[in-house]
Amino acid sequence: MIPIYLCDDDPAVRRAVRSELEKEILISGYDMEVVCDTGSPRKLLDAARENGKRGIYFLDVDLKDGKYTGFTLGQEIRREDTRGFLVYVTAFGELAFETFRYKLEALDYIVKDDPEEMFRGIRRCLNVITERVQNEQEEDRPYFTVKFMDTVRHIPVDDILYFETGGKSHRIILHGIKGNIDFTGSIRDLQKSLGKQFLRVHRAYLANVSHIRELDVRDKKIVFTNGEECFFSRKVKNELFRLLDLDFQT
Amino acid sequence: MEYTFFSLTLINIPLVLSEFLCCLMLISALTRKRPDKKRVVPAYILYSLLLILPGDFFYLRGLFDSPLIQLVNMYLEVAACMLLLKAAYREPWNDAAVTASTAVFLFWQINDVDGFFLADNYDLSVPGDLAAYMAVNCLLILALVGLAAWFISRKRLDEEYRNFLSGGRRFGFWRVVFFLLPAVRVIAVELVNERIMLNNSNPVVSLFLLLIVYGVLNYIFRCDMQTRRIQEQQMHLRQQELYIQNLESVQRDVRIFRHDFKNRMAGAVLQADEGNLQAVQEFITEVTGEFERKVGEKIFQTAQLGNIQIAELKGLLAVKAAEMQRREIPFRLEAAAPVTQTAIPAGELCRAAGILLDNAAEETEAFLRKREADGKRRDETFSNRDDLGKYSGIGVTALFCADETGVSILVKNPARSQVPLSRIWKEGYSTKGSGRGMGLTSYRQIVESYEHVSSMTYQEDGFFVQELKIGAKGG
């Protein structure tokens, strides 16, 4: 059961959101429950801490609280519940939502000035959350965690093609199927922590063996499944052949 | 005392080490860059080999009298310096050649100063003279060059020099002049040489040359800097104008809205009198919705731009926003917290942001054209929330997030197709045809040249996202 928390100064809005949520949970048979509806951010945080589960949070953007705004409350919640779903309720159509999404991984925002629109928004959110949770349950894959300056990103290990040492010292560039990312680290440590799936094919490269499509023996290049290339050194040629043969057999 | 190849090499090792350190100091002062420590030692070994072996040979054969050999030796030093610049400073060859020539020229000019205090050439076969020669050329020179490096940064000559290097073709002629400076030195000394003392140096000529070069170049660079400053000021003025125009248009819209609002309010009051609550509710929803559409968006954007408090960046964004408006590319800017400073120079920041925005704008324009061809309307953009997660709309989104850890910039645009990530960083690659696409390469160079800058590129739900993080200094 996923707990739902509400925080809004206006009791009327809370009432409206709560009744719509409860109605929708009942109609669609979602495994969710509204466990807290309050005007006080502190109470919400206490409730969330006590519960300790991944939750859904409907938060007012403009809280009339001395300590918290919608944004800082979101930050606080993220500290406790890193995978929870944050939905913002706002009076303005205009909100720097991209920033909320970027910084807090907020899921969506709904505008409260038109009740019909707001209810549609609530229904859409619950629907999306249910889908996401289901998808996550189906996929159980290892993730590689990387610190990108002050934020932490999780990248499925299977989506990584190779690591490359960057121009700056201790700088590593991760080449993935979906994108590239720079971070600070050492290729030797990566090699140790990632295990057999990754092979140090060159002084500057650590390659995911399962993504190698072909070897260009003449130019000493590895071609990955998406067409990207990196070099390999003579030393690992035999090892590569052996690993790839094994791979093809299995 | 007879010199052998071996003893000469032994003497040359400290001399070359001191020259190497001098060059490091001069290069670092001129380029304001620090060498990659790991690569300095291999560069030094290469440097010494290039200098010591031919030097020994020339000396033993008594060839240093010949100006031609001096010239050859001089350019061997330049070549060795170029290798150092390439390996430890990662300068492109072209810039490395210019900086190496300058450093070698400066080194020798400073080295010649000791000539003022000498009555005669050192006789290196006399141990006393040899000791004095070694002390002057190993230790004193380090102090003098250190002083020169301090002078360069004190007088902000490095700024001028870097402007000159980044000026590219504009300074083509002066680049050649810089490259020829070591040759000019050899020739000038040779022309006035009385062959009485110091047969391959002349302190007066050196000092004279140094002053001429300093004077002429200072004048030229300062003139150029001034022209550029004027251009920059004009650009700022234009940017301010755009900003004011934007504010004025908000004011105009508010006035129109107020007029309209008052009329309709009168109608609503009548309906309230009649007790028609539903009509009043509809009126409220309609009026707030209309306000958001007509004025809200503009006020929002102006407020966001107001949060960008780095003048150059604000100007750049105002110009880019106006340009995109002209090209009918929807643009959304978000800066929720004030962006007051970053740990990289404003110029570099603007270059990086400009490259990202230009690329995003071009890609979006192409995307919209394609969409139009497919029969969809252009105005179905930011207000259109078709599906959760995609309602950031079809346009360019730029995010500036500042907090205590630094500033993050995120630029996002819809992508027509999968952008081949492996290839976009290759020089000259562009989806826009050949001969373009240098933008992302220079962007990459900016990212690479700062320790606390990181970048990230990815594709997500049909969007191409570029993220740039600039950590706070020391963070």
HADDOCK unambig.tbl for C-alpha pairs under 7 A between the chains (distance, minus, plus):
assign (segid A and resid 93 and name CA) (segid B and resid 292 and name CA) 6.53 0.50 0.50
assign (segid A and resid 94 and name CA) (segid B and resid 296 and name CA) 6.87 0.50 0.50
assign (segid A and resid 94 and name CA) (segid B and resid 297 and name CA) 6.69 0.50 0.50
assign (segid A and resid 94 and name CA) (segid B and resid 300 and name CA) 6.75 0.50 0.50
assign (segid A and resid 96 and name CA) (segid B and resid 334 and name CA) 5.78 0.50 0.50
assign (segid A and resid 96 and name CA) (segid B and resid 336 and name CA) 6.39 0.50 0.50
assign (segid A and resid 99 and name CA) (segid B and resid 334 and name CA) 6.84 0.50 0.50
assign (segid A and resid 99 and name CA) (segid B and resid 399 and name CA) 6.69 0.50 0.50
assign (segid A and resid 113 and name CA) (segid B and resid 285 and name CA) 6.76 0.50 0.50
assign (segid A and resid 114 and name CA) (segid B and resid 285 and name CA) 6.25 0.50 0.50
assign (segid A and resid 149 and name CA) (segid B and resid 469 and name CA) 6.99 0.50 0.50
assign (segid A and resid 149 and name CA) (segid B and resid 471 and name CA) 6.94 0.50 0.50
assign (segid A and resid 150 and name CA) (segid B and resid 405 and name CA) 6.69 0.50 0.50
assign (segid A and resid 167 and name CA) (segid B and resid 448 and name CA) 6.38 0.50 0.50
assign (segid A and resid 168 and name CA) (segid B and resid 448 and name CA) 6.70 0.50 0.50
assign (segid A and resid 168 and name CA) (segid B and resid 451 and name CA) 6.97 0.50 0.50
assign (segid A and resid 178 and name CA) (segid B and resid 458 and name CA) 5.46 0.50 0.50
assign (segid A and resid 178 and name CA) (segid B and resid 459 and name CA) 5.66 0.50 0.50
assign (segid A and resid 179 and name CA) (segid B and resid 421 and name CA) 6.74 0.50 0.50
assign (segid A and resid 179 and name CA) (segid B and resid 457 and name CA) 5.17 0.50 0.50
assign (segid A and resid 179 and name CA) (segid B and resid 458 and name CA) 3.83 0.50 0.50
assign (segid A and resid 179 and name CA) (segid B and resid 459 and name CA) 6.34 0.50 0.50
assign (segid A and resid 180 and name CA) (segid B and resid 456 and name CA) 5.55 0.50 0.50
assign (segid A and resid 180 and name CA) (segid B and resid 457 and name CA) 5.11 0.50 0.50
assign (segid A and resid 180 and name CA) (segid B and resid 458 and name CA) 6.29 0.50 0.50
assign (segid A and resid 181 and name CA) (segid B and resid 455 and name CA) 6.24 0.50 0.50
assign (segid A and resid 181 and name CA) (segid B and resid 456 and name CA) 4.29 0.50 0.50
assign (segid A and resid 181 and name CA) (segid B and resid 457 and name CA) 6.39 0.50 0.50
assign (segid A and resid 182 and name CA) (segid B and resid 454 and name CA) 5.68 0.50 0.50
assign (segid A and resid 182 and name CA) (segid B and resid 455 and name CA) 5.80 0.50 0.50
assign (segid A and resid 182 and name CA) (segid B and resid 456 and name CA) 6.27 0.50 0.50
assign (segid A and resid 183 and name CA) (segid B and resid 454 and name CA) 6.97 0.50 0.50
assign (segid A and resid 228 and name CA) (segid B and resid 422 and name CA) 5.26 0.50 0.50
